[in-house]
Amino acid sequence: MLIEIFTNGSVLIDGQDSENYRAEEVLYDYLVNPAGFKVHNKKTGKKAA
C-alpha cells in the first residue's frame, strides 16, 4: 500500500485520489490497524485491469 501525502493536503492511496480522507485520518487509521485498512473506491462500475 502506497500512501502519498502532499503539502497542499491532498492524499493519494495506491494512486487513487481520496477526497474523503484527510491526511491525519489516513495515517491514524493505517497505523492503528494496517491489516484492516481498506479504501473504498467510489467508482464501483469500473473493473480493475
PDBQT receptor file of N, H, CA, C and O in Angstrom, charges set to zero:
ATOM      1  N   MET A   1       0.846  -1.165   0.000  1.00  0.00    +0.000 N 
ATOM      2  CA  MET A   1       0.000   0.000   0.000  1.00  0.00    +0.000 C 
ATOM      3  C   MET A   1       0.892   1.229   0.000  1.00  0.00    +0.000 C 
ATOM      4  O   MET A   1       1.810   1.347   0.812  1.00  0.00    +0.000 OA
ATOM      5  N   LEU A   2       0.615   2.128  -0.910  1.00  0.00    +0.000 N 
ATOM      6  H   LEU A   2      -0.131   2.032  -1.569  1.00  0.00    +0.000 HD
ATOM      7  CA  LEU A   2       1.361   3.373  -1.016  1.00  0.00    +0.000 C 
ATOM      8  C   LEU A   2       0.441   4.522  -0.638  1.00  0.00    +0.000 C 
ATOM      9  O   LEU A   2      -0.591   4.737  -1.274  1.00  0.00    +0.000 OA
ATOM     10  N   ILE A   3       0.819   5.257   0.395  1.00  0.00    +0.000 N 
ATOM     11  H   ILE A   3       1.657   5.082   0.911  1.00  0.00    +0.000 HD
ATOM     12  CA  ILE A   3       0.061   6.426   0.829  1.00  0.00    +0.000 C 
ATOM     13  C   ILE A   3       0.930   7.647   0.572  1.00  0.00    +0.000 C 
ATOM     14  O   ILE A   3       2.020   7.773   1.130  1.00  0.00    +0.000 OA
ATOM     15  N   GLU A   4       0.443   8.539  -0.271  1.00  0.00    +0.000 N 
ATOM     16  H   GLU A   4      -0.442   8.437  -0.723  1.00  0.00    +0.000 HD
ATOM     17  CA  GLU A   4       1.178   9.763  -0.588  1.00  0.00    +0.000 C 
ATOM     18  C   GLU A   4       0.415  10.950  -0.016  1.00  0.00    +0.000 C 
ATOM     19  O   GLU A   4      -0.774  11.125  -0.282  1.00  0.00    +0.000 OA
ATOM     20  N   ILE A   5       1.113  11.762   0.772  1.00  0.00    +0.000 N 
ATOM     21  H   ILE A   5       2.079  11.619   0.988  1.00  0.00    +0.000 HD
ATOM     22  CA  ILE A   5       0.510  12.955   1.358  1.00  0.00    +0.000 C 
ATOM     23  C   ILE A   5       1.311  14.151   0.866  1.00  0.00    +0.000 C 
ATOM     24  O   ILE A   5       2.529  14.209   1.040  1.00  0.00    +0.000 OA
ATOM     25  N   PHE A   6       0.625  15.094   0.256  1.00  0.00    +0.000 N 
ATOM     26  H   PHE A   6      -0.363  15.046   0.114  1.00  0.00    +0.000 HD
ATOM     27  CA  PHE A   6       1.277  16.248  -0.338  1.00  0.00    +0.000 C 
ATOM     28  C   PHE A   6       1.134  17.470   0.557  1.00  0.00    +0.000 C 
ATOM     29  O   PHE A   6       0.265  17.515   1.428  1.00  0.00    +0.000 OA
ATOM     30  N   THR A   7       1.990  18.454   0.336  1.00  0.00    +0.000 N 
ATOM     31  H   THR A   7       2.696  18.417  -0.371  1.00  0.00    +0.000 HD
ATOM     32  CA  THR A   7       1.991  19.653   1.177  1.00  0.00    +0.000 C 
ATOM     33  C   THR A   7       0.719  20.472   1.026  1.00  0.00    +0.000 C 
ATOM     34  O   THR A   7       0.399  21.270   1.906  1.00  0.00    +0.000 OA
ATOM     35  N   ASN A   8      -0.007  20.296  -0.057  1.00  0.00    +0.000 N 
ATOM     36  H   ASN A   8       0.253  19.647  -0.773  1.00  0.00    +0.000 HD
ATOM     37  CA  ASN A   8      -1.268  21.019  -0.213  1.00  0.00    +0.000 C 
ATOM     38  C   ASN A   8      -2.430  20.310   0.480  1.00  0.00    +0.000 C 
ATOM     39  O   ASN A   8      -3.564  20.786   0.429  1.00  0.00    +0.000 OA
ATOM     40  N   GLY A   9      -2.156  19.177   1.126  1.00  0.00    +0.000 N 
ATOM     41  H   GLY A   9      -1.235  18.790   1.167  1.00  0.00    +0.000 HD
ATOM     42  CA  GLY A   9      -3.174  18.461   1.885  1.00  0.00    +0.000 C 
ATOM     43  C   GLY A   9      -3.851  17.337   1.135  1.00  0.00    +0.000 C 
ATOM     44  O   GLY A   9      -4.635  16.596   1.728  1.00  0.00    +0.000 OA
ATOM     45  N   SER A  10      -3.577  17.186  -0.143  1.00  0.00    +0.000 N 
ATOM     46  H   SER A  10      -2.940  17.788  -0.624  1.00  0.00    +0.000 HD
ATOM     47  CA  SER A  10      -4.211  16.103  -0.886  1.00  0.00    +0.000 C 
ATOM     48  C   SER A  10      -3.551  14.771  -0.543  1.00  0.00    +0.000 C 
ATOM     49  O   SER A  10      -2.370  14.711  -0.203  1.00  0.00    +0.000 OA
ATOM     50  N   VAL A  11      -4.341  13.714  -0.643  1.00  0.00    +0.000 N 
ATOM     51  H   VAL A  11      -5.300  13.763  -0.919  1.00  0.00    +0.000 HD
ATOM     52  CA  VAL A  11      -3.881  12.378  -0.279  1.00  0.00    +0.000 C 
ATOM     53  C   VAL A  11      -4.167  11.431  -1.439  1.00  0.00    +0.000 C 
ATOM     54  O   VAL A  11      -5.275  11.403  -1.975  1.00  0.00    +0.000 OA
ATOM     55  N   LEU A  12      -3.156  10.660  -1.818  1.00  0.00    +0.000 N 
ATOM     56  H   LEU A  12      -2.256  10.683  -1.382  1.00  0.00    +0.000 HD
ATOM     57  CA  LEU A  12      -3.323   9.596  -2.800  1.00  0.00    +0.000 C 
ATOM     58  C   LEU A  12      -3.039   8.273  -2.111  1.00  0.00    +0.000 C 
ATOM     59  O   LEU A  12      -2.034   8.127  -1.415  1.00  0.00    +0.000 OA
ATOM     60  N   ILE A  13      -3.925   7.316  -2.306  1.00  0.00    +0.000 N 
ATOM     61  H   ILE A  13      -4.742   7.435  -2.871  1.00  0.00    +0.000 HD
ATOM     62  CA  ILE A  13      -3.734   5.986  -1.740  1.00  0.00    +0.000 C 
ATOM     63  C   ILE A  13      -3.716   5.011  -2.906  1.00  0.00    +0.000 C 
ATOM     64  O   ILE A  13      -4.713   4.847  -3.609  1.00  0.00    +0.000 OA
ATOM     65  N   ASP A  14      -2.580   4.370  -3.101  1.00  0.00    +0.000 N 
ATOM     66  H   ASP A  14      -1.770   4.503  -2.529  1.00  0.00    +0.000 HD
ATOM     67  CA  ASP A  14      -2.367   3.463  -4.237  1.00  0.00    +0.000 C 
ATOM     68  C   ASP A  14      -2.708   4.140  -5.561  1.00  0.00    +0.000 C 
ATOM     69  O   ASP A  14      -3.297   3.521  -6.446  1.00  0.00    +0.000 OA
ATOM     70  N   GLY A  15      -2.339   5.405  -5.692  1.00  0.00    +0.000 N 
ATOM     71  H   GLY A  15      -1.860   5.909  -4.973  1.00  0.00    +0.000 HD
ATOM     72  CA  GLY A  15      -2.563   6.137  -6.927  1.00  0.00    +0.000 C 
ATOM     73  C   GLY A  15      -3.962   6.680  -7.114  1.00  0.00    +0.000 C 
ATOM     74  O   GLY A  15      -4.239   7.345  -8.112  1.00  0.00    +0.000 OA
ATOM     75  N   GLN A  16      -4.848   6.408  -6.171  1.00  0.00    +0.000 N 
ATOM     76  H   GLN A  16      -4.623   5.867  -5.360  1.00  0.00    +0.000 HD
ATOM     77  CA  GLN A  16      -6.228   6.874  -6.257  1.00  0.00    +0.000 C 
ATOM     78  C   GLN A  16      -6.410   8.104  -5.381  1.00  0.00    +0.000 C 
ATOM     79  O   GLN A  16      -5.968   8.120  -4.232  1.00  0.00    +0.000 OA
ATOM     80  N   ASP A  17      -7.056   9.133  -5.916  1.00  0.00    +0.000 N 
ATOM     81  H   ASP A  17      -7.414   9.120  -6.849  1.00  0.00    +0.000 HD
ATOM     82  CA  ASP A  17      -7.342  10.329  -5.135  1.00  0.00    +0.000 C 
ATOM     83  C   ASP A  17      -8.394   9.981  -4.090  1.00  0.00    +0.000 C 
ATOM     84  O   ASP A  17      -9.433   9.406  -4.414  1.00  0.00    +0.000 OA
ATOM     85  N   SER A  18      -8.126  10.324  -2.855  1.00  0.00    +0.000 N 
ATOM     86  H   SER A  18      -7.282  10.791  -2.591  1.00  0.00    +0.000 HD
ATOM     87  CA  SER A  18      -9.084  10.030  -1.786  1.00  0.00    +0.000 C 
ATOM     88  C   SER A  18      -9.540  11.344  -1.173  1.00  0.00    +0.000 C 
ATOM     89  O   SER A  18      -9.004  11.798  -0.163  1.00  0.00    +0.000 OA
ATOM     90  N   GLU A  19     -10.540  11.944  -1.806  1.00  0.00    +0.000 N 
ATOM     91  H   GLU A  19     -10.976  11.575  -2.627  1.00  0.00    +0.000 HD
ATOM     92  CA  GLU A  19     -11.059  13.240  -1.381  1.00  0.00    +0.000 C 
ATOM     93  C   GLU A  19     -11.744  13.165  -0.023  1.00  0.00    +0.000 C 
ATOM     94  O   GLU A  19     -11.810  14.165   0.691  1.00  0.00    +0.000 OA
ATOM     95  N   ASN A  20     -12.249  12.003   0.337  1.00  0.00    +0.000 N 
ATOM     96  H   ASN A  20     -12.195  11.190  -0.243  1.00  0.00    +0.000 HD
ATOM     97  CA  ASN A  20     -12.989  11.879   1.586  1.00  0.00    +0.000 C 
ATOM     98  C   ASN A  20     -12.085  11.681   2.804  1.00  0.00    +0.000 C 
ATOM     99  O   ASN A  20     -12.586  11.634   3.927  1.00  0.00    +0.000 OA
ATOM    100  N   TYR A  21     -10.794  11.565   2.615  1.00  0.00    +0.000 N 
ATOM    101  H   TYR A  21     -10.388  11.603   1.703  1.00  0.00    +0.000 HD
ATOM    102  CA  TYR A  21      -9.853  11.378   3.723  1.00  0.00    +0.000 C 
ATOM    103  C   TYR A  21      -8.978  12.602   3.912  1.00  0.00    +0.000 C 
ATOM    104  O   TYR A  21      -8.551  13.231   2.944  1.00  0.00    +0.000 OA
ATOM    105  N   ARG A  22      -8.717  12.931   5.163  1.00  0.00    +0.000 N 
ATOM    106  H   ARG A  22      -9.064  12.419   5.949  1.00  0.00    +0.000 HD
ATOM    107  CA  ARG A  22      -7.694  13.921   5.488  1.00  0.00    +0.000 C 
ATOM    108  C   ARG A  22      -6.427  13.156   5.818  1.00  0.00    +0.000 C 
ATOM    109  O   ARG A  22      -6.476  11.978   6.172  1.00  0.00    +0.000 OA
ATOM    110  N   ALA A  23      -5.291  13.831   5.702  1.00  0.00    +0.000 N 
ATOM    111  H   ALA A  23      -5.251  14.788   5.415  1.00  0.00    +0.000 HD
ATOM    112  CA  ALA A  23      -4.002  13.178   5.927  1.00  0.00    +0.000 C 
ATOM    113  C   ALA A  23      -3.922  12.568   7.321  1.00  0.00    +0.000 C 
ATOM    114  O   ALA A  23      -3.424  11.453   7.478  1.00  0.00    +0.000 OA
ATOM    115  N   GLU A  24      -4.403  13.283   8.331  1.00  0.00    +0.000 N 
ATOM    116  H   GLU A  24      -4.808  14.188   8.203  1.00  0.00    +0.000 HD
ATOM    117  CA  GLU A  24      -4.347  12.788   9.706  1.00  0.00    +0.000 C 
ATOM    118  C   GLU A  24      -5.168  11.519   9.876  1.00  0.00    +0.000 C 
ATOM    119  O   GLU A  24      -4.753  10.595  10.576  1.00  0.00    +0.000 OA
ATOM    120  N   GLU A  25      -6.331  11.470   9.237  1.00  0.00    +0.000 N 
ATOM    121  H   GLU A  25      -6.668  12.220   8.668  1.00  0.00    +0.000 HD
ATOM    122  CA  GLU A  25      -7.197  10.298   9.351  1.00  0.00    +0.000 C 
ATOM    123  C   GLU A  25      -6.573   9.082   8.684  1.00  0.00    +0.000 C 
ATOM    124  O   GLU A  25      -6.636   7.975   9.218  1.00  0.00    +0.000 OA
ATOM    125  N   VAL A  26      -5.974   9.286   7.524  1.00  0.00    +0.000 N 
ATOM    126  H   VAL A  26      -5.923  10.185   7.090  1.00  0.00    +0.000 HD
ATOM    127  CA  VAL A  26      -5.342   8.177   6.804  1.00  0.00    +0.000 C 
ATOM    128  C   VAL A  26      -4.207   7.589   7.627  1.00  0.00    +0.000 C 
ATOM    129  O   VAL A  26      -4.125   6.375   7.810  1.00  0.00    +0.000 OA
ATOM    130  N   LEU A  27      -3.334   8.457   8.119  1.00  0.00    +0.000 N 
ATOM    131  H   LEU A  27      -3.400   9.443   7.970  1.00  0.00    +0.000 HD
ATOM    132  CA  LEU A  27      -2.195   7.972   8.901  1.00  0.00    +0.000 C 
ATOM    133  C   LEU A  27      -2.651   7.263  10.171  1.00  0.00    +0.000 C 
ATOM    134  O   LEU A  27      -2.139   6.193  10.502  1.00  0.00    +0.000 OA
ATOM    135  N   TYR A  28      -3.595   7.844  10.876  1.00  0.00    +0.000 N 
ATOM    136  H   TYR A  28      -4.011   8.713  10.608  1.00  0.00    +0.000 HD
ATOM    137  CA  TYR A  28      -4.069   7.236  12.117  1.00  0.00    +0.000 C 
ATOM    138  C   TYR A  28      -4.700   5.871  11.845  1.00  0.00    +0.000 C 
ATOM    139  O   TYR A  28      -4.368   4.887  12.505  1.00  0.00    +0.000 OA
ATOM    140  N   ASP A  29      -5.611   5.815  10.871  1.00  0.00    +0.000 N 
ATOM    141  H   ASP A  29      -5.881   6.614  10.334  1.00  0.00    +0.000 HD
ATOM    142  CA  ASP A  29      -6.282   4.550  10.556  1.00  0.00    +0.000 C 
ATOM    143  C   ASP A  29      -5.291   3.476  10.139  1.00  0.00    +0.000 C 
ATOM    144  O   ASP A  29      -5.425   2.318  10.534  1.00  0.00    +0.000 OA
ATOM    145  N   TYR A  30      -4.300   3.853   9.346  1.00  0.00    +0.000 N 
ATOM    146  H   TYR A  30      -4.190   4.794   9.026  1.00  0.00    +0.000 HD
ATOM    147  CA  TYR A  30      -3.321   2.870   8.882  1.00  0.00    +0.000 C 
ATOM    148  C   TYR A  30      -2.401   2.420  10.009  1.00  0.00    +0.000 C 
ATOM    149  O   TYR A  30      -2.087   1.234  10.110  1.00  0.00    +0.000 OA
ATOM    150  N   LEU A  31      -1.964   3.347  10.855  1.00  0.00    +0.000 N 
ATOM    151  H   LEU A  31      -2.220   4.311  10.772  1.00  0.00    +0.000 HD
ATOM    152  CA  LEU A  31      -1.049   2.980  11.935  1.00  0.00    +0.000 C 
ATOM    153  C   LEU A  31      -1.735   2.170  13.026  1.00  0.00    +0.000 C 
ATOM    154  O   LEU A  31      -1.105   1.311  13.642  1.00  0.00    +0.000 OA
ATOM    155  N   VAL A  32      -3.009   2.426  13.273  1.00  0.00    +0.000 N 
ATOM    156  H   VAL A  32      -3.521   3.124  12.772  1.00  0.00    +0.000 HD
ATOM    157  CA  VAL A  32      -3.739   1.692  14.307  1.00  0.00    +0.000 C 
ATOM    158  C   VAL A  32      -4.056   0.272  13.844  1.00  0.00    +0.000 C 
ATOM    159  O   VAL A  32      -3.932  -0.674  14.622  1.00  0.00    +0.000 OA
ATOM    160  N   ASN A  33      -4.461   0.115  12.592  1.00  0.00    +0.000 N 
ATOM    161  H   ASN A  33      -4.561   0.883  11.960  1.00  0.00    +0.000 HD
ATOM    162  CA  ASN A  33      -4.851  -1.205  12.103  1.00  0.00    +0.000 C 
ATOM    163  C   ASN A  33      -4.458  -1.355  10.629  1.00  0.00    +0.000 C 
ATOM    164  O   ASN A  33      -5.316  -1.235   9.754  1.00  0.00    +0.000 OA
ATOM    165  N   PRO A  34      -3.186  -1.614  10.340  1.00  0.00    +0.000 N 
ATOM    166  CA  PRO A  34      -2.757  -1.692   8.943  1.00  0.00    +0.000 C 
ATOM    167  C   PRO A  34      -3.376  -2.855   8.167  1.00  0.00    +0.000 C 
ATOM    168  O   PRO A  34      -3.596  -2.742   6.962  1.00  0.00    +0.000 OA
ATOM    169  N   ALA A  35      -3.653  -3.953   8.832  1.00  0.00    +0.000 N 
ATOM    170  H   ALA A  35      -3.474  -4.045   9.812  1.00  0.00    +0.000 HD
ATOM    171  CA  ALA A  35      -4.230  -5.104   8.133  1.00  0.00    +0.000 C 
ATOM    172  C   ALA A  35      -5.682  -4.852   7.745  1.00  0.00    +0.000 C 
ATOM    173  O   ALA A  35      -6.154  -5.379   6.738  1.00  0.00    +0.000 OA
ATOM    174  N   GLY A  36      -6.381  -4.065   8.522  1.00  0.00    +0.000 N 
ATOM    175  H   GLY A  36      -5.998  -3.638   9.340  1.00  0.00    +0.000 HD
ATOM    176  CA  GLY A  36      -7.789  -3.808   8.252  1.00  0.00    +0.000 C 
ATOM    177  C   GLY A  36      -8.046  -2.531   7.490  1.00  0.00    +0.000 C 
ATOM    178  O   GLY A  36      -9.197  -2.187   7.222  1.00  0.00    +0.000 OA
ATOM    179  N   PHE A  37      -6.977  -1.816   7.136  1.00  0.00    +0.000 N 
ATOM    180  H   PHE A  37      -6.042  -2.095   7.354  1.00  0.00    +0.000 HD
ATOM    181  CA  PHE A  37      -7.137  -0.549   6.425  1.00  0.00    +0.000 C 
ATOM    182  C   PHE A  37      -7.473  -0.815   4.977  1.00  0.00    +0.000 C 
ATOM    183  O   PHE A  37      -6.686  -1.421   4.249  1.00  0.00    +0.000 OA
ATOM    184  N   LYS A  38      -8.632  -0.365   4.561  1.00  0.00    +0.000 N 
ATOM    185  H   LYS A  38      -9.271   0.128   5.153  1.00  0.00    +0.000 HD
ATOM    186  CA  LYS A  38      -9.058  -0.529   3.176  1.00  0.00    +0.000 C 
ATOM    187  C   LYS A  38      -9.669   0.777   2.706  1.00  0.00    +0.000 C 
ATOM    188  O   LYS A  38     -10.331   1.485   3.464  1.00  0.00    +0.000 OA
ATOM    189  N   VAL A  39      -9.435   1.075   1.459  1.00  0.00    +0.000 N 
ATOM    190  H   VAL A  39      -8.897   0.499   0.843  1.00  0.00    +0.000 HD
ATOM    191  CA  VAL A  39     -10.015   2.266   0.853  1.00  0.00    +0.000 C 
ATOM    192  C   VAL A  39     -11.138   1.818  -0.055  1.00  0.00    +0.000 C 
ATOM    193  O   VAL A  39     -10.941   0.985  -0.940  1.00  0.00    +0.000 OA
ATOM    194  N   HIS A  40     -12.308   2.368   0.166  1.00  0.00    +0.000 N 
ATOM    195  H   HIS A  40     -12.468   3.044   0.885  1.00  0.00    +0.000 HD
ATOM    196  CA  HIS A  40     -13.452   2.039  -0.673  1.00  0.00    +0.000 C 
ATOM    197  C   HIS A  40     -13.513   3.031  -1.814  1.00  0.00    +0.000 C 
ATOM    198  O   HIS A  40     -13.674   4.234  -1.608  1.00  0.00    +0.000 OA
ATOM    199  N   ASN A  41     -13.385   2.514  -3.001  1.00  0.00    +0.000 N 
ATOM    200  H   ASN A  41     -13.254   1.537  -3.168  1.00  0.00    +0.000 HD
ATOM    201  CA  ASN A  41     -13.405   3.357  -4.188  1.00  0.00    +0.000 C 
ATOM    202  C   ASN A  41     -14.847   3.665  -4.557  1.00  0.00    +0.000 C 
ATOM    203  O   ASN A  41     -15.686   2.766  -4.617  1.00  0.00    +0.000 OA
ATOM    204  N   LYS A  42     -15.130   4.931  -4.801  1.00  0.00    +0.000 N 
ATOM    205  H   LYS A  42     -14.449   5.661  -4.752  1.00  0.00    +0.000 HD
ATOM    206  CA  LYS A  42     -16.484   5.337  -5.148  1.00  0.00    +0.000 C 
ATOM    207  C   LYS A  42     -16.878   4.869  -6.540  1.00  0.00    +0.000 C 
ATOM    208  O   LYS A  42     -18.067   4.725  -6.826  1.00  0.00    +0.000 OA
ATOM    209  N   LYS A  43     -15.919   4.632  -7.399  1.00  0.00    +0.000 N 
ATOM    210  H   LYS A  43     -14.954   4.749  -7.167  1.00  0.00    +0.000 HD
ATOM    211  CA  LYS A  43     -16.198   4.224  -8.773  1.00  0.00    +0.000 C 
ATOM    212  C   LYS A  43     -16.326   2.705  -8.828  1.00  0.00    +0.000 C 
ATOM    213  O   LYS A  43     -15.381   2.015  -9.213  1.00  0.00    +0.000 OA
ATOM    214  N   THR A  44     -17.474   2.190  -8.450  1.00  0.00    +0.000 N 
ATOM    215  H   THR A  44     -18.241   2.750  -8.138  1.00  0.00    +0.000 HD
ATOM    216  CA  THR A  44     -17.653   0.743  -8.380  1.00  0.00    +0.000 C 
ATOM    217  C   THR A  44     -17.960   0.130  -9.738  1.00  0.00    +0.000 C 
ATOM    218  O   THR A  44     -17.912  -1.092  -9.884  1.00  0.00    +0.000 OA
ATOM    219  N   GLY A  45     -18.275   0.952 -10.732  1.00  0.00    +0.000 N 
ATOM    220  H   GLY A  45     -18.315   1.944 -10.613  1.00  0.00    +0.000 HD
ATOM    221  CA  GLY A  45     -18.618   0.431 -12.040  1.00  0.00    +0.000 C 
ATOM    222  C   GLY A  45     -17.425  -0.010 -12.861  1.00  0.00    +0.000 C 
ATOM    223  O   GLY A  45     -17.595  -0.742 -13.836  1.00  0.00    +0.000 OA
ATOM    224  N   LYS A  46     -16.234   0.407 -12.504  1.00  0.00    +0.000 N 
ATOM    225  H   LYS A  46     -16.096   1.002 -11.712  1.00  0.00    +0.000 HD
ATOM    226  CA  LYS A  46     -15.051   0.064 -13.285  1.00  0.00    +0.000 C 
ATOM    227  C   LYS A  46     -14.384  -1.190 -12.740  1.00  0.00    +0.000 C 
ATOM    228  O   LYS A  46     -14.322  -1.402 -11.529  1.00  0.00    +0.000 OA
ATOM    229  N   LYS A  47     -13.894  -2.006 -13.641  1.00  0.00    +0.000 N 
ATOM    230  H   LYS A  47     -13.945  -1.834 -14.625  1.00  0.00    +0.000 HD
ATOM    231  CA  LYS A  47     -13.166  -3.204 -13.243  1.00  0.00    +0.000 C 
ATOM    232  C   LYS A  47     -11.680  -2.905 -13.222  1.00  0.00    +0.000 C 
ATOM    233  O   LYS A  47     -11.184  -2.116 -14.026  1.00  0.00    +0.000 OA
ATOM    234  N   ALA A  48     -10.979  -3.530 -12.311  1.00  0.00    +0.000 N 
ATOM    235  H   ALA A  48     -11.382  -4.171 -11.657  1.00  0.00    +0.000 HD
ATOM    236  CA  ALA A  48      -9.524  -3.361 -12.236  1.00  0.00    +0.000 C 
ATOM    237  C   ALA A  48      -8.870  -4.141 -13.365  1.00  0.00    +0.000 C 
ATOM    238  O   ALA A  48      -9.330  -5.221 -13.735  1.00  0.00    +0.000 OA
ATOM    239  N   ALA A  49      -7.816  -3.597 -13.897  1.00  0.00    +0.000 N 
ATOM    240  H   ALA A  49      -7.442  -2.719 -13.596  1.00  0.00    +0.000 HD
ATOM    241  CA  ALA A  49      -7.124  -4.267 -15.010  1.00  0.00    +0.000 C 
ATOM    242  C   ALA A  49      -6.256  -5.391 -14.516  1.00  0.00    +0.000 C 
ATOM    243  O   ALA A  49      -5.602  -6.063 -15.313  1.00  0.00    +0.000 OA
TER     244      ALA A  49
